[in-house]
Amino acid sequence: MTLEAVMEQQALRLANLARRVAEVDQWIQVLLDWIEAAAQDLSLENATDERAV
């Protein structure tokens, strides 16, 4: 395999890895948004419960 072919193969691997990292980053952001929304819901429930007492 020529050096050029090896470099091209490595570039493709790097691009694939970058896509995977971006996908994982998107999923992490979705999970963080979900956690934040759940925390806000719990906060609102606790505030409502405290007023009812």
OpenMM code with the backbone's topology and positions (N, CA, C; nanometers):
from openmm import Vec3, app, unit

residues = "MET THR LEU GLU ALA VAL MET GLU GLN GLN ALA LEU ARG LEU ALA ASN LEU ALA ARG ARG VAL ALA GLU VAL ASP GLN TRP ILE GLN VAL LEU LEU ASP TRP ILE GLU ALA ALA ALA GLN ASP LEU SER LEU GLU ASN ALA THR ASP GLU ARG ALA VAL".split()
positions = [
    Vec3(0.0855, -0.1176, 0.0000),
    Vec3(0.0000, 0.0000, 0.0000),
    Vec3(0.0905, 0.1245, 0.0000),
    Vec3(0.0578, 0.2175, -0.0846),
    Vec3(0.1401, 0.3384, -0.0948),
    Vec3(0.1102, 0.4320, 0.0227),
    Vec3(0.2011, 0.5219, 0.0443),
    Vec3(0.1833, 0.6203, 0.1511),
    Vec3(0.0564, 0.7021, 0.1273),
    Vec3(0.0309, 0.7359, 0.0015),
    Vec3(-0.0894, 0.8134, -0.0321),
    Vec3(-0.2160, 0.7357, 0.0042),
    Vec3(-0.2176, 0.6077, -0.0255),
    Vec3(-0.3333, 0.5245, 0.0064),
    Vec3(-0.3528, 0.5131, 0.1579),
    Vec3(-0.2426, 0.4991, 0.2294),
    Vec3(-0.2501, 0.4913, 0.3757),
    Vec3(-0.3042, 0.6223, 0.4323),
    Vec3(-0.2561, 0.7331, 0.3818),
    Vec3(-0.3023, 0.8644, 0.4283),
    Vec3(-0.4511, 0.8830, 0.3985),
    Vec3(-0.4949, 0.8391, 0.2810),
    Vec3(-0.6365, 0.8494, 0.2447),
    Vec3(-0.7214, 0.7632, 0.3375),
    Vec3(-0.6749, 0.6417, 0.3656),
    Vec3(-0.7465, 0.5520, 0.4556),
    Vec3(-0.7574, 0.6126, 0.5958),
    Vec3(-0.6487, 0.6709, 0.6420),
    Vec3(-0.6497, 0.7344, 0.7743),
    Vec3(-0.7434, 0.8551, 0.7776),
    Vec3(-0.7471, 0.9304, 0.6685),
    Vec3(-0.8374, 1.0452, 0.6601),
    Vec3(-0.9830, 0.9996, 0.6663),
    Vec3(-1.0148, 0.8900, 0.5984),
    Vec3(-1.1511, 0.8363, 0.6027),
    Vec3(-1.1866, 0.7881, 0.7424),
    Vec3(-1.0923, 0.7216, 0.8084),
    Vec3(-1.1158, 0.6755, 0.9455),
    Vec3(-1.1383, 0.7933, 1.0395),
    Vec3(-1.0590, 0.8967, 1.0220),
    Vec3(-1.0728, 1.0154, 1.1058),
    Vec3(-1.2071, 1.0840, 1.0822),
    Vec3(-1.2491, 1.0929, 0.9590),
    Vec3(-1.3791, 1.1535, 0.9272),
    Vec3(-1.4921, 1.0712, 0.9882),
    Vec3(-1.4811, 0.9395, 0.9816),
    Vec3(-1.5821, 0.8519, 1.0410),
    Vec3(-1.5865, 0.8711, 1.1929),
    Vec3(-1.4707, 0.8787, 1.2540),
    Vec3(-1.4635, 0.9004, 1.3981),
    Vec3(-1.5242, 1.0354, 1.4359),
    Vec3(-1.4978, 1.1371, 1.3570),
    Vec3(-1.5539, 1.2701, 1.3829),
    Vec3(-1.7065, 1.2667, 1.3752),
    Vec3(-1.7605, 1.1922, 1.2790),
    Vec3(-1.9068, 1.1785, 1.2683),
    Vec3(-1.9632, 1.1087, 1.3907),
    Vec3(-1.8951, 1.0040, 1.4362),
    Vec3(-1.9416, 0.9308, 1.5547),
    Vec3(-1.9384, 1.0194, 1.6784),
    Vec3(-1.8315, 1.0973, 1.6932),
    Vec3(-1.8204, 1.1878, 1.8076),
    Vec3(-1.9328, 1.2910, 1.8036),
    Vec3(-1.9617, 1.3443, 1.6869),
    Vec3(-2.0695, 1.4424, 1.6732),
    Vec3(-2.2035, 1.3797, 1.7089),
    Vec3(-2.2254, 1.2553, 1.6685),
    Vec3(-2.3506, 1.1867, 1.7004),
    Vec3(-2.3636, 1.1650, 1.8509),
    Vec3(-2.2554, 1.1219, 1.9135),
    Vec3(-2.2572, 1.1026, 2.0590),
    Vec3(-2.2812, 1.2358, 2.1291),
    Vec3(-2.2191, 1.3405, 2.0793),
    Vec3(-2.2384, 1.4739, 2.1373),
    Vec3(-2.3848, 1.5158, 2.1299),
    Vec3(-2.4495, 1.4862, 2.0177),
    Vec3(-2.5919, 1.5192, 2.0037),
    Vec3(-2.6760, 1.4413, 2.1046),
    Vec3(-2.6466, 1.3126, 2.1216),
    Vec3(-2.7215, 1.2312, 2.2183),
    Vec3(-2.7003, 1.2809, 2.3605),
    Vec3(-2.5773, 1.3212, 2.3914),
    Vec3(-2.5496, 1.3753, 2.5252),
    Vec3(-2.6317, 1.5018, 2.5472),
    Vec3(-2.6409, 1.5868, 2.4467),
    Vec3(-2.7188, 1.7095, 2.4593),
    Vec3(-2.8665, 1.6778, 2.4792),
    Vec3(-2.9185, 1.5784, 2.4075),
    Vec3(-3.0578, 1.5373, 2.4246),
    Vec3(-3.0806, 1.4883, 2.5676),
    Vec3(-2.9885, 1.4059, 2.6171),
    Vec3(-3.0017, 1.3549, 2.7537),
    Vec3(-2.9940, 1.4671, 2.8567),
    Vec3(-2.9033, 1.5616, 2.8367),
    Vec3(-2.8934, 1.6739, 2.9295),
    Vec3(-3.0207, 1.7584, 2.9282),
    Vec3(-3.0762, 1.7801, 2.8109),
    Vec3(-3.2022, 1.8543, 2.8009),
    Vec3(-3.3140, 1.7800, 2.8731),
    Vec3(-3.3186, 1.6479, 2.8570),
    Vec3(-3.4202, 1.5661, 2.9226),
    Vec3(-3.4036, 1.5727, 3.0749),
    Vec3(-3.2803, 1.5623, 3.1212),
    Vec3(-3.2536, 1.5691, 3.2651),
    Vec3(-3.2942, 1.7059, 3.3208),
    Vec3(-3.2614, 1.8106, 3.2476),
    Vec3(-3.2977, 1.9452, 3.2919),
    Vec3(-3.4493, 1.9618, 3.3000),
    Vec3(-3.5199, 1.9105, 3.1990),
    Vec3(-3.6656, 1.9195, 3.2000),
    Vec3(-3.7243, 1.8386, 3.3164),
    Vec3(-3.6690, 1.7209, 3.3412),
    Vec3(-3.7174, 1.6382, 3.4525),
    Vec3(-3.6913, 1.7078, 3.5860),
    Vec3(-3.5769, 1.7703, 3.6002),
    Vec3(-3.5448, 1.8420, 3.7239),
    Vec3(-3.6405, 1.9595, 3.7443),
    Vec3(-3.6737, 2.0291, 3.6369),
    Vec3(-3.7692, 2.1397, 3.6480),
    Vec3(-3.9071, 2.0880, 3.6870),
    Vec3(-3.9474, 1.9755, 3.6285),
    Vec3(-4.0765, 1.9164, 3.6647),
    Vec3(-4.0796, 1.8792, 3.8122),
    Vec3(-3.9717, 1.8179, 3.8608),
    Vec3(-3.9647, 1.7810, 4.0027),
    Vec3(-3.9663, 1.9048, 4.0909),
    Vec3(-3.8970, 2.0082, 4.0474),
    Vec3(-3.8942, 2.1326, 4.1236),
    Vec3(-4.0345, 2.1927, 4.1329),
    Vec3(-4.1074, 2.1905, 4.0227),
    Vec3(-4.2449, 2.2425, 4.0227),
    Vec3(-4.3354, 2.1569, 4.1102),
    Vec3(-4.3178, 2.0251, 4.1053),
    Vec3(-4.3990, 1.9358, 4.1897),
    Vec3(-4.3716, 1.9618, 4.3360),
    Vec3(-4.2468, 1.9796, 4.3735),
    Vec3(-4.2124, 2.0060, 4.5124),
    Vec3(-4.2688, 2.1390, 4.5584),
    Vec3(-4.2642, 2.2390, 4.4729),
    Vec3(-4.3193, 2.3689, 4.5082),
    Vec3(-4.4701, 2.3580, 4.5284),
    Vec3(-4.5366, 2.2832, 4.4441),
    Vec3(-4.6814, 2.2628, 4.4571),
    Vec3(-4.7132, 2.1859, 4.5842),
    Vec3(-4.6374, 2.0828, 4.6128),
    Vec3(-4.6590, 2.0036, 4.7346),
    Vec3(-4.6402, 2.0889, 4.8603),
    Vec3(-4.5390, 2.1763, 4.8609),
    Vec3(-4.5125, 2.2592, 4.9769),
    Vec3(-4.6247, 2.3603, 4.9989),
    Vec3(-4.6841, 2.4090, 4.8930),
    Vec3(-4.7946, 2.5046, 4.9068),
    Vec3(-4.9201, 2.4330, 4.9568),
    Vec3(-4.9367, 2.3080, 4.9218),
    Vec3(-5.0567, 2.2335, 4.9604),
    Vec3(-5.0544, 2.1975, 5.1088),
    Vec3(-4.9371, 2.1962, 5.1681),
    Vec3(-4.9252, 2.1559, 5.3098),
    Vec3(-4.9638, 2.2668, 5.4024),
] * unit.nanometer
topology = app.Topology()
chain = topology.addChain("A")
for resn in residues:
    res = topology.addResidue(resn, chain)
    for name in ("N", "CA", "C"):
        topology.addAtom(name, app.Element.getBySymbol(name[0]), res)
